[in-house]
Amino acid sequence: MTLSVALCTYNGERYLPEQLASIAAQTRLPDEVVLVDDGSTDGSVAVLRQWAESVPFRVQVHQNPTNLGSTKSFERAMQLCAGEVVALSDQDDLWRADRLAQTEAYLVANPTMEAVFSDADLIDEHSEPIGQRIWEVVQFDAAKQQQWREGRGYELLFSGYVVTGATLAVRRAVLPLLLPFPTHVQYLIHDAWMSVVLALRGTIGSIDEPLVQYRQHTSQQVGFKAAGPRVTLRDRLTRNRQERLDPIVQRATRYRQLCDLLGSRPDIDPTRLARLKRMADHLERRVRMPLVRLFRVPSIVGELVRKNYQLFAGHWWKTALGDLLEP
């Protein structure tokens, strides 16, 4: 099995040397590394070129002619990779020395799997452990991990993403089914799109080990923030209605767009997509509830009877009560 690494950079000079060093220190070295810079104005490209000359494996350094953003930069990097497996890498993380070895071992042992992701330790800007793992933060607990192993991981992805792109590796053979990455769906970056498609196909596995140290810092594109203050009953009764509805509208729009994108694909079981459509319908009905609280009761009872609150909300009774009490 040949392994490529796809790494994209944008003004990442501060943390790049550590990440590149961790790739060069793998117990199973990559066969090639494809580096795509998205128009950095710092010394990122110089760091990449200097590192490329110091390692014993093939390295390509490419610069985008214009700023494409992370999703299209990763699309380009993955297209340029020649390995049978493409491991994704962020510019500011650190890899455990056996990340590639563990990835290869998993995919060799599970030939029907088209991709695999892992857990990750969170570190701060000084490379010090924060004391948490990503799976803990996104609540990918033992029960949900079992659900994933049973091939029902797609059910989890409709309500929140648990796959972090920095831990993901994909077989190159499946790329024609994943590319090009869509850019018009709200809050759907490259790793979220790949995880949804592959989970719907039932071909993405997981490794229950922190093979990456995922860095938290103020300038990163995607991070894992601490939970905000607890919403009290008084908050629910007095806060601005639109403040609550906006994120629901955004989720409904995203899932409806996903339905449109995936609905005609022959490689995806339509019964699995039906769950996604059901969730979009549920969210849209919640948004359309009447302003007068009393008039919301039939809609809420209807969603409870259909078991949509129970299916799509972690604390379903709190969500239903919130819909009733919100201004």
C-alpha distance (Angstrom), angle and dihedral (degrees) to the residues before:
residue distance angle dihedral
M1 . . .
T2 3.81 . .
L3 3.80 118.3 .
S4 3.80 127.5 -153.4
V5 3.79 126.7 -173.2
A6 3.81 119.8 -145.5
L7 3.80 111.5 -158.3
C8 3.81 125.1 173.7
T9 3.77 125.2 -164.4
Y10 3.78 138.2 -164.8
N11 3.80 119.0 170.9
G12 3.79 89.4 -30.6
E13 3.80 99.4 140.3
R14 3.82 93.8 123.2
Y15 3.81 97.7 62.6
L16 3.80 102.9 19.2
P17 3.82 97.8 92.3
E18 3.81 92.1 57.8
Q19 3.80 93.4 47.9
L20 3.80 93.6 46.0
A21 3.80 90.2 48.3
S22 3.80 90.5 53.3
I23 3.82 90.4 52.7
A24 3.79 91.7 49.5
A25 3.82 89.5 49.6
Q26 3.82 95.5 57.6
T27 3.80 115.7 131.9
R28 3.80 85.7 -136.9
L29 3.80 105.3 41.5
P30 3.80 119.9 -145.4
D31 3.78 118.0 -107.4
E32 3.80 89.4 -135.2
V33 3.79 141.0 -5.0
V34 3.80 121.1 -147.3
L35 3.80 113.1 -158.0
V36 3.81 120.3 -167.1
D37 3.79 119.4 -174.3
D38 3.79 117.3 -159.6
G39 3.78 100.5 -150.3
S40 3.81 102.3 -61.9
T41 3.79 116.7 -170.3
D42 3.81 94.5 -162.9
G43 3.80 127.9 66.9
S44 3.81 96.6 -75.5
V45 3.81 95.9 116.7
A46 3.80 92.3 49.2
V47 3.81 89.5 51.6
L48 3.81 90.4 50.4
R49 3.81 94.6 48.8
Q50 3.79 93.4 46.8
W51 3.81 91.5 49.6
A52 3.82 91.6 47.0
E53 3.79 89.8 60.8
S54 3.82 93.2 51.4
V55 3.82 103.3 53.8
P56 3.83 129.6 80.5
F57 3.82 96.7 -131.2
R58 3.80 132.7 72.8
V59 3.80 116.2 -81.2
Q60 3.80 129.1 -173.5
V61 3.80 120.8 -164.0
H62 3.79 116.6 -163.2
Q63 3.79 130.8 176.2
N64 3.79 121.9 -154.4
P65 3.82 111.7 -125.5
T66 3.82 88.5 -137.5
N67 3.78 133.3 14.6
L68 3.82 106.7 -82.8
G69 3.79 101.3 173.5
S70 3.80 126.3 -119.8
T71 3.81 98.0 -71.7
K72 3.80 96.3 54.5
S73 3.81 91.5 38.5
F74 3.80 90.2 57.3
E75 3.78 89.4 45.8
R76 3.79 89.6 56.1
A77 3.80 93.5 44.3
M78 3.81 93.0 50.6
Q79 3.80 91.6 48.2
L80 3.81 89.4 53.8
C81 3.80 93.3 52.0
A82 3.81 117.4 101.8
G83 3.82 100.5 -171.9
E84 3.78 124.2 108.7
V85 3.80 87.7 -121.1
V86 3.81 126.6 36.8
A87 3.82 117.0 -155.0
L88 3.79 114.8 -161.5
S89 3.79 121.2 -136.0
D90 3.78 134.1 -170.9
Q91 3.78 118.9 -144.5
D92 3.80 97.7 -121.5
D93 3.81 106.9 44.0
L94 3.80 134.4 88.0
W95 3.79 125.9 -126.6
R96 3.77 125.0 -139.3
A97 3.79 108.1 -119.4
D98 3.81 93.0 -109.7
R99 3.80 99.2 45.8
L100 3.81 94.3 112.4
A101 3.80 93.4 38.4
Q102 3.81 91.6 52.8
T103 3.80 91.5 45.3
E104 3.78 92.7 51.4
A105 3.80 92.9 45.7
Y106 3.80 91.6 51.8
L107 3.81 95.0 49.0
V108 3.81 92.5 45.6
A109 3.80 90.2 51.1
N110 3.83 92.6 44.5
P111 3.81 106.6 42.6
T112 3.82 93.9 169.7
M113 3.79 91.9 59.9
E114 3.79 115.0 94.6
A115 3.80 96.4 -167.6
V116 3.78 143.2 8.0
F117 3.80 135.6 -158.6
S118 3.78 132.9 -172.2
D119 3.77 143.6 -156.9
A120 3.82 119.9 -92.2
D121 3.78 137.7 -154.2
L122 3.80 115.9 -123.4
I123 3.80 116.6 -126.2
D124 3.80 131.8 -179.0
E125 3.79 130.5 -123.1
H126 3.82 89.7 -81.6
S127 3.83 92.5 54.2
E128 3.80 91.0 -107.7
P129 3.83 118.7 140.9
I130 3.79 114.6 -104.3
G131 3.80 91.8 -156.5
Q132 3.80 97.4 -113.6
R133 3.76 138.5 93.5
I134 3.78 127.0 -140.9
W135 3.80 94.1 -119.2
E136 3.79 88.6 54.7
V137 3.80 92.0 51.0
V138 3.83 94.7 48.1
Q139 3.84 90.1 43.3
F140 3.79 94.6 -118.5
D141 3.79 90.6 158.1
A142 3.81 131.3 172.6
A143 3.81 93.5 -83.2
K144 3.79 92.7 51.3
Q145 3.80 91.4 45.1
Q146 3.81 88.2 55.1
Q147 3.79 89.4 48.5
W148 3.81 87.9 53.1
R149 3.80 92.6 50.1
E150 3.80 88.9 51.9
G151 3.80 89.7 59.5
R152 3.80 96.5 -104.8
G153 3.78 96.8 108.8
Y154 3.79 90.9 117.2
E155 3.82 88.6 70.1
L156 3.81 89.6 63.2
L157 3.79 94.8 47.9
F158 3.79 93.2 59.3
S159 3.79 91.3 66.9
G160 3.81 99.9 32.9
Y161 3.78 139.8 -14.2
V162 3.79 119.9 -105.5
V163 3.82 98.6 172.7
T164 3.80 115.1 92.8
G165 3.80 112.8 -157.0
A166 3.80 92.9 -142.7
T167 3.83 88.2 66.7
L168 3.82 96.8 42.0
A169 3.81 129.1 108.7
V170 3.81 122.8 -177.5
R171 3.79 133.7 -167.0
R172 3.78 108.9 -114.4
A173 3.81 90.7 -134.9
V174 3.82 90.8 70.3
L175 3.81 95.8 51.8
P176 3.84 94.2 94.7
L177 3.81 86.9 63.9
L178 3.81 92.6 49.9
L179 3.81 103.9 39.7
P180 2.93 138.3 118.1
F181 3.79 95.6 40.0
P182 3.82 112.6 -133.0
T183 3.79 114.0 -119.1
H184 3.81 102.1 -176.4
V185 3.82 98.2 70.9
Q186 3.81 113.3 98.1
Y187 3.81 114.7 -104.4
L188 3.81 92.6 -11.3
I189 3.80 109.0 134.7
H190 3.79 125.3 176.1
D191 3.81 99.3 -83.4
A192 3.81 93.6 47.0
W193 3.81 90.8 51.8
M194 3.80 93.4 48.4
S195 3.79 93.2 46.9
V196 3.82 92.8 50.4
V197 3.81 94.1 49.2
L198 3.80 94.7 43.7
A199 3.80 93.6 44.2
L200 3.80 90.1 51.3
R201 3.82 87.4 51.6
G202 3.82 89.1 48.4
T203 3.80 91.9 -128.2
I204 3.82 106.4 114.4
G205 3.79 118.4 95.2
S206 3.78 133.5 -170.1
I207 3.79 138.0 -135.0
D208 3.79 114.7 -147.5
E209 3.79 95.2 -143.1
P210 3.83 132.9 90.3
L211 3.81 99.0 -112.2
V212 3.82 92.0 163.7
Q213 3.77 135.0 46.7
Y214 3.80 103.7 -138.7
R215 3.78 112.6 -152.2
Q216 3.80 123.1 -137.0
H217 3.79 115.8 -155.5
T218 3.79 138.7 142.9
S219 3.82 98.6 -104.4
Q220 3.82 99.7 49.8
Q221 3.81 121.0 116.4
V222 3.81 96.1 -134.6
G223 3.78 125.2 23.6
F224 3.78 141.5 158.0
K225 3.77 108.8 -109.9
A226 3.77 126.2 -163.4
A227 3.79 115.6 -102.0
G228 3.78 115.7 -89.0
P229 3.80 125.1 -119.2
R230 3.79 116.5 -57.2
V231 3.80 113.8 -93.2
T232 3.81 108.4 -121.9
L233 3.80 128.6 -155.8
R234 3.79 88.9 -105.7
D235 3.82 89.8 53.6
R236 3.80 90.2 52.7
L237 3.78 92.2 51.1
T238 3.79 97.0 46.8
R239 3.80 111.5 27.2
N240 3.78 123.1 104.4
R241 3.82 111.2 -81.7
Q242 3.79 93.4 -141.2
E243 3.81 90.3 55.1
R244 3.80 88.5 62.8
L245 3.79 96.7 39.7
D246 3.82 99.0 49.4
P247 3.83 96.6 73.8
I248 3.82 90.5 44.1
V249 3.80 89.9 52.4
Q250 3.81 90.4 48.9
R251 3.81 92.0 51.2
A252 3.79 92.7 46.7
T253 3.80 90.6 50.4
R254 3.80 92.1 48.3
Y255 3.80 93.8 50.3
R256 3.80 92.7 45.3
Q257 3.80 89.7 52.1
L258 3.81 89.4 48.8
C259 3.81 89.6 52.2
D260 3.79 89.9 53.2
L261 3.82 92.3 47.3
L262 3.78 96.7 47.0
G263 3.78 102.8 30.5
S264 3.81 97.3 92.6
R265 3.81 98.5 40.0
P266 3.82 112.6 121.2
D267 3.82 92.3 -156.8
I268 3.81 93.9 64.6
D269 3.80 126.1 74.5
P270 3.84 106.7 -117.1
T271 3.80 91.1 -145.5
R272 3.79 88.6 63.7
L273 3.78 91.0 50.5
A274 3.79 89.2 51.8
R275 3.79 88.3 70.0
L276 3.80 90.4 55.3
K277 3.81 91.3 51.1
R278 3.79 89.9 47.5
M279 3.79 90.5 54.7
A280 3.81 92.4 48.9
D281 3.82 89.8 50.5
H282 3.80 90.8 49.3
L283 3.80 93.5 51.0
E284 3.79 92.2 47.2
R285 3.81 91.2 51.6
R286 3.80 89.7 51.6
V287 3.80 90.6 52.5
R288 3.82 92.3 49.8
M289 3.81 96.0 53.2
P290 3.83 114.6 130.2
L291 3.79 121.5 -95.3
V292 3.81 92.4 -123.4
R293 3.80 108.6 80.1
L294 3.79 95.4 -142.8
F295 3.80 90.8 55.6
R296 3.81 90.2 54.9
V297 3.79 93.0 65.0
P298 3.85 96.8 85.2
S299 3.84 91.4 49.9
I300 3.80 92.8 48.3
V301 3.79 93.2 46.2
G302 3.80 89.2 48.8
E303 3.80 91.8 53.9
L304 3.80 90.1 47.3
V305 3.80 91.6 50.8
R306 3.81 89.8 49.7
K307 3.84 86.7 49.6
N308 3.78 91.4 -128.4
Y309 3.80 95.0 132.8
Q310 3.80 89.4 49.3
L311 3.81 91.6 48.9
F312 3.80 101.4 43.5
A313 3.81 105.6 31.9
G314 3.79 127.0 66.7
H315 3.82 93.5 -147.1
W316 3.79 94.7 26.4
W317 3.80 97.7 177.2
K318 3.82 91.2 53.4
T319 3.81 90.3 51.1
A320 3.79 92.0 49.3
L321 3.81 91.6 46.6
G322 3.80 89.5 47.9
D323 3.81 90.9 54.2
L324 3.79 88.6 53.1
L325 3.80 97.7 45.7
E326 3.81 101.2 39.3
P327 3.83 114.6 108.4
